[in-house]
């Protein structure tokens, strides 16, 4: 085999390499307050908590809670960080 011979990859190999290249692991540090906010918003979205309960617990208005839910749905947990 010549040193200039083309390298042939199977579709599975190419896919695996592409998939590994797409994985990005990042660390995010959040405060206990932000973690509580995240859990409350997740509970609201999951139907376990009511909007007024979340607002009272977080010391916010129901409108602010709706904004947090919208931001969480658009940006994920990072959107809830202060």
C-alpha positions in Angstrom: 0.0 0.0 0.0 1.4 3.4 -1.0 1.8 6.2 1.5 -0.5 8.3 -0.8 -3.4 5.9 -0.9 -6.7 7.4 0.2 -8.0 6.4 3.6 -11.4 4.8 3.3 -13.7 5.2 6.3 -16.9 3.3 6.8 -20.0 5.4 7.4 -20.1 4.2 11.0 -16.5 5.4 11.7 -17.2 8.8 10.2 -20.4 9.1 12.2 -18.6 8.2 15.4 -15.9 10.7 14.8 -18.5 13.4 14.0 -20.5 12.5 17.1 -17.5 12.8 19.3 -16.5 16.1 17.8 -20.0 17.5 18.5 -19.9 16.7 22.3 -19.0 19.7 24.3 -18.7 19.3 28.1 -18.7 22.5 30.1 -18.8 23.1 33.8 -21.2 25.5 35.2 -21.1 26.6 38.9 -24.4 27.7 40.3 -25.4 29.0 43.8 -27.9 27.3 46.1 -30.3 30.1 45.3 -30.0 29.4 41.5 -30.4 25.7 42.1 -33.6 26.3 44.1 -34.9 28.5 41.3 -34.1 25.8 38.8 -35.9 23.1 40.8 -38.9 25.3 41.3 -39.2 26.2 37.6 -38.8 22.5 36.7 -41.5 21.6 39.2 -43.8 24.2 37.7 -43.2 22.9 34.2 -43.7 19.3 35.3 -47.0 20.2 36.9 -45.9 19.4 40.4 -46.0 23.1 41.6 -48.4 25.9 41.0 -47.3 29.3 39.7 -48.3 31.2 42.8 -46.4 28.7 45.0 -43.2 29.2 43.0 -43.7 32.9 43.0 -44.1 32.9 46.8 -41.1 30.6 47.4 -38.8 32.7 45.1 -40.1 36.0 46.3 -41.2 37.0 42.8 -44.4 38.0 41.1 -46.3 35.5 39.0 -45.4 37.5 35.9 -41.7 37.2 36.8 -42.2 33.5 37.1 -43.8 33.3 33.7 -40.8 35.1 32.3 -38.4 32.6 34.0 -40.4 29.7 32.5 -40.1 31.2 29.0 -36.4 31.8 29.5 -35.9 28.3 30.7 -37.7 26.9 27.8 -35.6 28.9 25.3 -32.2 28.7 26.9 -32.3 25.9 29.4 -30.9 26.0 32.9 -28.3 28.7 31.9 -31.2 31.1 31.3 -32.1 31.0 35.0 -28.7 32.2 36.2 -28.9 35.7 37.7 
